[in-house]
Amino acid sequence: MDLPRSAWRKSTRSGSSGNCVEVATPSRVVLVRDSKDRQGSLLSFTPGEWNGFIGALKAGKFDA
């Protein structure tokens, strides 16, 4: 999907290392891509799936 550069966001906590993901929400879908490979593959999630993932992150479910 070819979206304008301004459609993609990355975390303000990602710093300048370039090792992060970017997220876009064009319409009824959440897209995720690797910031180092902007022309590469995209992951696609429904808003419900994305909200579940973010909730699990906030709850510490993925903490080592």
TORBAVEX-96935 format. One record per atom (N, C-alpha, C, O): residue in three letters; x negated, y, z. Coordinates in steps of 0.2 Angstrom, whole numbers, plus 5000, padded with zeros to 4 digits. Layout:
BEGIN
ALAXYZ/...
***
This chain:
BEGIN
MET499649945000/MET500050005000/MET499650065000/MET499150075004/ASP499750114995/ASP499350174995/ASP499650224998/ASP500150254996/LEU499450245004/LEU499750295008/LEU499250355008/LEU498650345008/PRO499450415009/PRO498950475010/PRO498550465016/PRO498750435021/ARG497950485016/ARG497450485021/ARG497750505028/ARG497650485033/SER498250565027/SER498550595033/SER499050545037/SER499250555043/ALA499250495033/ALA499750445036/ALA499450395041/ALA499750375046/TRP498750395041/TRP498350345045/TRP498150375052/TRP497850435051/ARG498150345057/ARG497950375064/ARG497550325067/ARG497550265066/LYS497050345071/LYS496650305075/LYS496650335082/LYS496750395083/SER496450285087/SER496450305094/SER495950365095/SER495350365092/THR496150415099/THR495650465101/THR495050435105/THR494550465106/ARG495150375108/ARG494650345112/ARG494150305107/ARG493650275110/SER494250305101/SER493850255097/SER493150285096/SER492650245094/GLY493050355097/GLY492350375096/GLY492150385089/GLY492550385085/SER491450395088/SER491250405082/SER490850345079/SER490450345074/SER490950285082/SER490550225080/SER490850195073/SER490450155070/GLY491450215072/GLY491750185066/GLY492050115066/GLY492250085062/ASN491950085072/ASN492250015073/ASN492950015077/ASN492950005083/CYS493450035073/CYS494050045075/CYS494550025070/CYS494450005064/VAL495250025072/VAL495750005067/VAL496150075067/VAL496150115071/GLU496550075061/GLU496950135060/GLU497650105059/GLU497750055057/VAL498150145061/VAL498850125061/VAL499250175057/VAL499150235058/ALA499750155053/ALA500150195049/ALA500850165050/ALA500950105051/THR501350215050/THR502050195051/THR502450225045/THR502850275047/PRO502450195039/PRO502750235034/PRO503550225034/PRO503850275034/SER503850165035/SER504550165035/SER504750095037/SER504650045034/ARG504950085044/ARG505250025046/ARG504649965047/ARG504849905047/VAL504049985047/VAL503549945047/VAL502949975050/VAL502850035050/VAL502449935053/VAL501849965056/VAL501249935053/VAL501249875053/LEU500849975049/LEU500249945046/LEU499649955050/LEU499550005053/VAL499149905050/VAL498549915053/VAL498049895048/VAL498049845044/ARG497449935048/ARG496849915044/ARG496249935048/ARG496249965053/ASP495649905045/ASP495049915048/ASP494749975045/ASP494749995039/SER494550025049/SER494350085047/SER493650085043/SER493550135039/LYS493350035043/LYS492750025039/LYS492849995032/LYS492450005028/ASP493449965031/ASP493649935025/ASP494349965023/ASP494849925023/ARG494450025021/ARG495050055020/ARG495450025014/ARG496050035014/GLN495049995010/GLN495349965004/GLN495549895005/GLN495849865000/GLY495349865010/GLY495449795012/GLY496149775014/GLY496649815013/SER496249725017/SER496849695019/SER497149735024/SER496849765028/LEU497849735024/LEU498249765029/LEU498649715033/LEU498849665031/LEU498749725040/LEU499149685044/LEU499849725044/LEU499849785044/SER500349685044/SER501049725044/SER501449695050/SER501449635051/PHE501749735054/PHE502149715059/PHE502849755059/PHE502849805057/THR503349725062/THR503949755063/THR503849805069/THR503449795073/PRO504249855070/PRO504249895076/PRO504249855082/PRO503949875087/GLY504749805083/GLY504749765089/GLY504149725090/GLY503949725096/GLU503849695085/GLU503249665086/GLU502649705089/GLU502349695093/TRP502649765086/TRP502149815087/TRP502249835095/TRP501749845099/ASN502849855096/ASN502949875103/ASN502849825108/ASN502549835114/GLY502949755107/GLY502749705111/GLY502049695112/GLY501749685117/PHE501649705107/PHE500949705107/PHE500649765111/PHE500249745115/ILE500949825110/ILE500649875114/ILE500849865121/ILE500449885126/GLY501449845123/GLY501649825130/GLY501149775133/GLY501049785139/ALA500949725129/ALA500549675132/ALA499849705133/ALA499549695138/LEU499649755129/LEU498949785130/LEU499049825136/LEU498549825141/LYS499549865137/LYS499649905143/LYS499649865149/LYS499449895155/ALA499949805149/ALA500049765155/ALA499349725156/ALA499349695161/GLY498849735152/GLY498249705153/GLY498249625151/GLY497749595154/LYS498649605147/LYS498649535145/LYS498049515141/LYS497949455141/PHE497749555138/PHE497149535134/PHE496449555138/PHE495949545135/ASP496549575144/ASP495849595147/ASP495449525149/ASP495749475150/ALA494849535148/ALA494449475149/ALA494349465157/ALA493949415159/
***
